[in-house]
Amino acid sequence: MLTFNSRTALVTGAGRGIGKAIAETLARQGVNVICVSKSAESCGATAAGIVAAGGKAKAHAVDVSDGAAVAQAAEALLAEFPLIDILVNNAGITRDGLLFRMSDTDWSEVISTNLSSCFHWTKHLARPMTRARWGRIVNITSVSGILGNAGQANYSAAKAGMIGLTKALAREFAGRSVTVNAVAPGFIKTDMTTEFVNNPDVSAKILEAVPLKRFGEASDIAAICAYLCSEEAGYVTGQVFAVDGGMAM
């Protein structure tokens, strides 16, 4: 067991996939988890499952791409909870396409949801952490933000931006004992990757680039995220952890 000392965490994109796994893993460690997603149904189901398993959780539906909505949600949550100690920025979408075919909307929606949401949540939740002189922020980026990926100019740019944001904020907050790190998943089996994971020809081609020759699980990401959110990770900040089967080594 890791040490958490009755912390409260907010996890975005907690309705499914990696975000759900992170929320459930933190809850099993005794963390009180606020499950955020755009869909009240999906984040509600995650929170209900945590409570049914004996954990502590609540759901809060927010469109994370909307900065004003995030500000309003953060204000309401900070009025309810004395301190949100842990922030996991995981929410993300894809709108893939080659650059010449990519619409302005496809670009802006991915940047707003994947990158700008990190700015808004951190801006509103990190100040109480700095006052308390303890906090953990983990940004779930992607190996695409490290290596780039054809057909994902918007997604790769957003995820690379998260890495830059992580490193800048790690320096800003270090004097207040608030750590900021990033986790970069590779090809992980989730709802977003089902289409190519279940296609033998596509998956075989993808796995040629993965030294471990298999897809990862959401639990692989949740495990390192839990460590980075714990007391034990207090001397780790500004780092990017690729969990990708060796793709980016």
C-alpha positions in Angstrom: 0.0 0.0 0.0 1.1 3.5 -0.8 0.7 6.4 1.7 -2.0 9.0 1.1 -3.1 10.3 4.5 -6.8 10.9 3.7 -6.3 12.8 0.5 -8.9 14.0 -2.0 -8.3 13.6 -5.7 -10.1 15.0 -8.8 -9.7 12.8 -11.9 -11.0 14.1 -15.3 -12.1 11.7 -18.0 -13.0 9.3 -15.2 -16.1 7.8 -16.9 -14.1 5.2 -18.8 -10.8 3.8 -19.8 -7.6 5.1 -18.2 -9.4 7.7 -16.2 -11.8 5.2 -14.7 -8.9 2.9 -13.8 -7.0 5.7 -12.1 -10.1 6.7 -10.1 -10.7 3.1 -9.0 -7.0 2.6 -8.1 -6.8 5.7 -6.0 -10.0 4.8 -4.3 -8.6 1.4 -3.3 -5.8 3.3 -1.6 -8.3 5.2 0.5 -8.4 8.4 -1.5 -11.7 10.3 -1.7 -12.1 10.6 -5.5 -14.1 13.2 -7.4 -14.9 11.6 -10.8 -15.3 14.1 -13.6 -16.4 13.6 -17.1 -18.7 15.4 -19.6 -21.3 12.6 -19.2 -23.1 12.6 -15.9 -24.0 9.0 -16.6 -20.4 7.7 -17.1 -18.7 9.5 -14.2 -21.7 8.6 -12.1 -21.3 5.0 -12.9 -17.6 5.1 -11.9 -18.4 6.8 -8.6 -21.2 4.4 -7.9 -18.9 1.5 -8.5 -16.3 2.9 -6.2 -18.8 3.4 -3.4 -20.3 -0.1 -3.9 -16.8 -1.5 -3.5 -16.4 0.3 -0.2 -14.5 3.4 -1.4 -15.3 7.1 -1.3 -16.3 9.0 -4.4 -18.7 11.4 -6.0 -19.4 12.4 -9.6 -19.4 15.8 -11.1 -20.3 16.3 -14.8 -18.3 19.1 -16.5 -17.4 19.9 -20.1 -13.6 20.3 -19.5 -13.2 22.1 -22.8 -15.2 25.0 -21.4 -13.0 27.2 -19.3 -15.9 29.0 -17.7 -17.6 25.7 -16.8 -14.4 24.4 -15.2 -14.0 27.6 -13.2 -17.6 27.3 -11.9 -17.1 23.6 -11.1 -13.8 24.2 -9.3 -15.4 27.0 -7.1 -18.3 24.7 -6.2 -16.0 21.8 -5.3 -13.6 23.9 -3.3 -16.6 25.1 -1.3 -17.5 21.5 -0.6 -14.0 20.1 0.1 -11.5 22.0 2.2 -8.7 20.9 -0.2 -8.4 18.9 -3.3 -4.9 17.6 -2.8 -4.5 15.6 -6.1 -5.4 16.6 -9.7 -5.2 14.1 -12.5 -5.7 15.7 -15.9 -6.7 12.8 -18.0 -9.7 13.9 -20.2 -9.0 13.6 -23.9 -10.5 13.2 -27.3 -9.2 12.4 -30.8 -10.2 14.0 -34.1 -7.7 12.3 -36.4 -7.0 13.3 -40.0 -4.2 14.4 -42.2 -3.4 18.1 -41.8 -4.8 19.2 -45.2 -8.1 17.6 -44.4 -8.3 18.7 -40.7 -10.9 21.3 -40.0 -10.5 24.2 -37.7 -13.1 22.6 -35.4 -11.2 19.3 -35.2 -8.1 21.3 -34.3 -9.6 23.5 -31.7 -11.8 20.8 -30.0 -8.8 18.6 -29.4 -6.6 21.5 -28.1 -9.4 22.7 -25.8 -10.3 19.3 -24.4 -6.8 17.8 -24.1 -4.6 20.8 -23.3 -6.5 23.9 -22.3 -8.5 21.9 -19.8 -5.2 21.2 -17.9 -4.5 24.9 -17.8 -8.0 25.7 -16.4 -8.2 22.9 -13.8 -4.7 23.6 -12.6 -5.2 27.3 -12.4 -8.2 26.9 -10.1 -7.1 23.9 -8.0 -3.4 24.4 -7.5 -3.5 27.6 -5.5 -5.0 25.9 -2.4 -2.3 23.2 -2.8 0.5 25.8 -2.8 -1.0 27.3 0.4 -1.1 23.9 2.0 2.4 23.2 0.8 1.4 19.8 -0.5 -0.1 18.7 -3.8 0.2 16.2 -6.6 -0.7 17.0 -10.2 -0.4 14.3 -12.9 -1.0 15.1 -16.5 -1.8 12.1 -18.8 -0.1 12.9 -22.0 0.8 10.4 -24.7 3.7 8.8 -26.6 2.3 10.8 -29.5 3.3 13.9 -27.7 6.9 12.6 -27.6 7.3 10.9 -31.0 4.5 12.6 -33.1 2.0 10.6 -35.1 1.0 11.1 -38.7 -2.7 12.0 -38.9 -2.7 13.3 -35.4 -1.3 16.8 -35.7 -3.9 18.2 -33.3 -3.6 15.3 -30.8 0.2 15.2 -30.9 0.4 19.0 -30.5 -1.9 19.0 -27.5 -0.1 16.1 -25.8 3.3 17.7 -26.4 1.9 20.9 -25.0 0.9 19.0 -21.8 4.6 18.0 -21.4 5.8 21.6 -21.7 3.1 22.7 -19.3 4.1 19.9 -16.8 7.7 21.0 -16.8 6.9 24.7 -16.5 4.5 24.2 -13.6 6.9 21.8 -11.9 9.3 24.7 -11.6 6.7 27.2 -10.6 5.3 25.0 -7.8 8.4 23.2 -6.5 9.0 25.8 -3.8 5.6 25.0 -2.3 6.1 21.2 -2.3 3.6 20.6 -5.1 4.8 18.1 -7.6 3.8 18.1 -11.3 4.5 15.1 -13.5 3.3 13.5 -16.7 2.5 10.0 -17.8 2.7 9.2 -21.5 0.8 6.0 -22.4 1.5 4.1 -25.6 -1.0 1.8 -27.1 -3.4 0.9 -24.3 -6.5 -1.2 -24.6 -9.4 1.1 -24.0 -12.7 2.1 -25.7 -10.7 4.6 -27.8 -8.4 1.9 -29.2 -10.8 -1.0 -29.6 -11.1 -0.5 -33.4 -7.4 -1.2 -34.1 -6.7 -3.5 -31.2 -9.4 -5.9 -32.5 -8.2 -5.7 -36.1 -5.5 -8.4 -36.5 -3.8 -6.7 -39.5 -3.7 -3.2 -37.9 -2.7 -4.4 -34.5 0.1 -6.5 -36.0 1.5 -3.5 -37.8 1.3 -1.4 -34.6 3.0 -4.0 -32.5 6.0 -3.9 -34.8 6.9 -0.6 -33.2 6.4 -1.9 -29.6 9.4 -3.8 -28.2 7.3 -5.7 -25.7 5.0 -6.8 -28.5 1.8 -6.3 -26.7 -0.8 -3.6 -25.9 -0.8 -2.1 -22.4 -3.7 -2.2 -19.9 -5.4 0.8 -18.3 -4.1 -0.6 -15.0 -0.5 -0.1 -16.2 -1.2 3.6 -16.3 -3.2 3.7 -13.1 -0.4 2.0 -11.2 2.3 4.6 -12.0 -0.2 7.4 -11.6 -1.0 6.2 -8.1 2.6 6.2 -7.2 3.1 9.8 -8.5 0.1 10.9 -6.4 1.4 9.3 -3.2 3.5 10.6 -0.3 6.3 8.3 -1.5 6.7 10.4 -4.7 7.5 13.7 -3.0 10.9 14.0 -4.6 9.7 13.4 -8.1 8.7 16.4 -10.2 8.9 17.7 -13.8 9.2 14.2 -15.2 7.6 12.4 -18.1 7.0 8.6 -17.6 6.5 6.7 -20.9 4.4 3.6 -20.3 4.5 2.4 -23.8 6.1 -1.0 -24.0 9.4 0.6 -25.0 8.3 2.6 -28.0 9.9 5.9 -27.0 13.2 4.5 -25.5 
